[in-house]
Amino acid sequence: MSLPAQIEIDLRPPKIAIIGSGIIGATIAHRLSKSDMEITLFEKDARPNGASVRNFGLIWISGRRGGEELRLALESRKIWSEVSSEIPGISFSENGSLTLLTSEAEIDLANEAINSDPSNSRRLAVITPNEVESKYKVTLVSSVKAAIECELDAVVDPNHAVIAILEDLSKTPNVTVRSSTQVASIAERIVKTVHGDHEEFDVVIVATGTAGIELISPYGLPENIGISTTSLAMASTHAATFSLAPTIADSDSLRYYPFFQPFVSKHLSDQDPLPLRHGAQLLARQLTDGTIILGDSHYYDQPTRFKVDIEIVDHFRAKLGSLLNADIPSLESVWTGSYTRTLDPIRPYVAHPVADGILYVTAAGGMGMTLSWAIADEVKSWIQARPRQ
Ligand SMILES: Cc1cc2nc3c(=O)[nH]c(=O)nc-3n(C[C@H](O)[C@H](O)[C@H](O)COP(=O)(O)OP(=O)(O)OC[C@H]3O[C@@H](n4cnc5c(N)ncnc54)[C@H](O)[C@@H]3O)c2cc1C
């Protein structure tokens, strides 16, 4: 009698390496930590230092492009809200936003855009200055004729949300966070660090933001995957004596958010030269310590730009003061940040398997904070669907 051939079943938990502990790497690690996987998160610096700690913390729904971008943003916002009780340090707040409109043309543009989506899934409404005042306790100057309200827009703490997620992960037995450990190469799923140690993993996720491209360059990316880098300049003020609950945007933001963009040429004339020079819109939000963060300008052709032009941050501060008729405190700091951005108008980020078991996840552009949890869930599904080797 011949015995049946032995079938070997691999019962050890899958080993996953995640390189980069920005918001993309951290949220992927957090979603995977709820499974039976063993996760090692590599971060080259003592703590994340990229776009994920240099941003506005806006969980921004209002201007999202219909389709995948909006679907992922709504899904991710829901998860931000759910995890906020588990990880209170992310300071999620459903503060809403107001885009201030100063002309009939801007109001027409807003109404036409809103009417173009009968389901109004972004929950937008054009409201009057009186409604702004009674609902948000924000007094506007008389030149502001109306505001686009988005009740779904929310915020997290831009400096600490990712740190809070990492702190939560450090309490999780199946997650190892290796800070100050730069990964030097990932060939054949063997992760080598600059310290000389190496380890083989079942899956390697590369979430290195604008850095770490040397890990991917041995494989290259297909021509149909276009990624570019954008630099931004931002500023924060000293603490204000007044409180500003909602996020404020000026009407220049209609020119930059894809939901409104198709209606711009019909309704708006050219942008003023100064914000145009800096690819700028005013965005302003207050942190819990009273400081106000101001931005943002976009430099598409200067990925390593470090300079902040004072004329543009002065413009942001003056514009906010003129719209709210308030004394905006002096500037306390200015900084730059950069992100990678996909050139694909349909898929709002890149998740590309560069080699067997190696997934490159990047290029969520100015939406990385907003989309992160939904991206993490898609990456988790990709890992779970992968056959064991
Ligand atoms: C000024 C500014 C404002 C923004 N505002 C918003 C906003 O309000 N809302 C929003 O949704 N999005 C916003 N964004 C976009 C968002 O911040 C980014 O899309 C997101 O943070 C990108 O996250 P990431 O994890 O891919 O990259 P990063 O945050 O850059 O993280 C990558 C990490 O990988 C590490 N790393 C790199 N190479 C290696 C290596 N070889 N080994 C180990 N570790 C490595 C880096 O040290 C870094 O910590 C803004 C971006 C900027 C710059």
The ligand as an ORCA input file, in Angstrom:
! r2SCAN-3c Opt
* xyz 0 1
  C       2.519     71.104      2.829
  C       1.600     69.933      2.631
  C       0.256     70.030      2.979
  C      -0.591     68.927      2.804
  N      -1.877     68.986      3.265
  C      -2.662     67.874      3.195
  C      -3.956     67.882      3.770
  O      -4.371     68.837      4.403
  N      -4.752     66.781      3.604
  C      -4.315     65.678      2.913
  O      -5.089     64.734      2.757
  N      -3.052     65.622      2.426
  C      -2.226     66.685      2.550
  N      -0.964     66.652      2.050
  C      -0.509     65.427      1.378
  C      -0.077     64.370      2.401
  O       0.616     64.980      3.458
  C       0.796     63.319      1.701
  O       0.100     62.788      0.578
  C       1.116     62.159      2.637
  O       1.580     62.630      3.869
  C       2.140     61.237      2.005
  O       2.391     60.209      2.940
  P       3.481     59.107      2.691
  O       3.421     58.189      3.855
  O       3.329     58.539      1.320
  O       4.874     59.899      2.615
  P       5.761     60.567      3.756
  O       4.966     61.280      4.762
  O       6.809     61.362      3.026
  O       6.445     59.327      4.486
  C       7.433     58.528      3.901
  C       8.326     58.009      5.021
  O       9.246     57.062      4.477
  C      10.488     57.209      5.135
  N      11.518     56.629      4.259
  C      11.883     57.063      3.038
  N      12.859     56.279      2.528
  C      13.110     55.312      3.448
  C      13.993     54.195      3.509
  N      14.857     53.913      2.501
  N      13.992     53.404      4.628
  C      13.129     53.674      5.657
  N      12.270     54.740      5.656
  C      12.254     55.536      4.556
  C      10.597     58.733      5.292
  O      11.539     59.071      6.304
  C       9.161     59.121      5.661
  O       8.940     59.128      7.062
  C      -0.096     67.735      2.222
  C       1.259     67.638      1.877
  C       2.107     68.725      2.074
  C       3.558     68.585      1.701
*
